[in-house]
C-alpha cells in the first residue's frame, strides 16, 4: 500500500488554449491535513475536479487511495468526501430530507454516525435548507461529505463567504471530526492564515505547477528573511534559493529558502558583518514564492 493518499504525476489540463495545469506533481501523505495553496484562478478547483474524475486531463494521472481517477471515477467518489466551494443545496428540502437523499447514493452510509454529526454540528433536523445561515450551510455540507465515512476528504475553499467567527467555528469542527480518525484531509484555500494553524503539510500552486511542497513546520524553519546593510559587494546571482529582494532605506531584506548558517555567514561577509534573521509566517512565505522579486534592486 502506498504511503500517499493522493498521488498526482504530470497532470496537464487546458481550457481551449488556456493552459491551466502544466505538469502538476503532488503527493499527499495518508492521515495528513494537507493545505493546497494558490491565488484565485491558480487552478486549485480544476485540479480537484481532475482528482475526482469530473474532468479529463490532457496528460498525467491522479490516484486516490491507489485508485486511478480516470479509470474508475465512481470508485474514487465512494471513498472521497467532497465539499465544493460555495456549495449549493436544494433549499426546499429539510435537513433530514437532504441527508436521506444524499445517503441513497452511498451503500456504506452510516446513519448512526450522521445522527451524531447532526447533534455535534447543531443542525436542526426539520429546518429547511433555504433558511440556514452561511455557517449552518457549511456545516451541513461538511456533514454530507462525511456521512459515508470517507477515507479522504477534499474541501475546496470551504469557508468561502463566511465571517471570521464562522470560519473558526467551521475549522474547529473539521479538526475535531477528522484529525483524530486518521482521515486524510485535502484543504484548498487562498486564505493562508486559516490554513497555517491546521495543516501539517502544504503545497503552493503557481504558474500551473507546484513550486513548493513539504511539512508546514519545515517550511517555516527553512525559509527565512535576512535583513542586512545594502552593499554593492552582494552578488544576488550567487545566493542560492533567493525568493525575494526588497530595499528599505539602507537595508536589504532577502527572503531565502533552505536558509542555513552558512548562507547567513556568507551574507554577513558581504555586508559589513551586519545581518538579522526574521522568521516568517505561511502567508509571507507564500507571497515570496508567488510574487517574489528575484532580480537586482536599484542602487545596490
C-alpha positions, 0 to 999 in steps of 0.5 A: 500500500502506498504511503500517499493518499493522493498521488498526482504525476504530470497532470496537464489540463487546458481550457481551449488554449488556456493552459491551466495545469502544466505538469502538476506533481503532488503527493499527499501523505495518508492521515495528513491535513494537507493545505493546497495553496494558490491565488484565485484562478491558480487552478486549485478547483480544476485540479480537484475536479481532475482528482475526482474524475469530473474532468479529463486531463490532457496528460498525467494521472491522479490516484486516490487511495491507489485508485486511478481517477480516470479509470474508475471515477465512481470508485474514487467518489465512494471513498472521497468526501467532497465539499465544493466551494460555495456549495449549493443545496436544494433549499426546499428540502429539510435537513433530514430530507437532504441527508436521506437523499444524499445517503441513497447514493452511498451503500456504506452510509452510516446513519448512526454516525450522521445522527451524531454529526447532526447533534455535534454540528447543531443542525436542526433536523426539520429546518429547511435548507433555504433558511440556514445561515452561511455557517449552518450551510457549511456545516451541513455540507461538511456533514454530507461529505462525511456521512459515508465515512470517507477515507479522504476528504477534499474541501475546496475553499470551504469557508468561502463567504463566511465571517471570521467567527464562522470560519473558526467555528467551521475549522474547529469542527473539521479538526475535531471530526477528522484529525483524530480518525486518521482521515486524510484531509485535502484543504484548498484555500487562498486564505493562508492564515486559516490554513497555517494553524491546521495543516501539517503539510502544504503545497503552493500552486503557481504558474500551473505547477507546484513550486513548493511542497513539504511539512508546514513546520519545515517550511517555516524553519527553512525559509527565512528573511535576512535583513542586512546593510545594502552593499554593492559587494552582494552578488544576488546571482550567487545566493542560492534559493533567493525568493525575494529582494526588497530595499528599505532605506539602507537595508536589504531584506532577502527572503531565502529558502533552505536558509542555513548558517552558512548562507547567513555567514556568507551574507554577513561577509558581504555586508559589513558583518551586519545581518538579522534573521526574521522568521516568517509566517505561511502567508509571507512565505507564500507571497515570496514564492508567488510574487517574489522579486528575484532580480537586482534592486536599484542602487545596490 
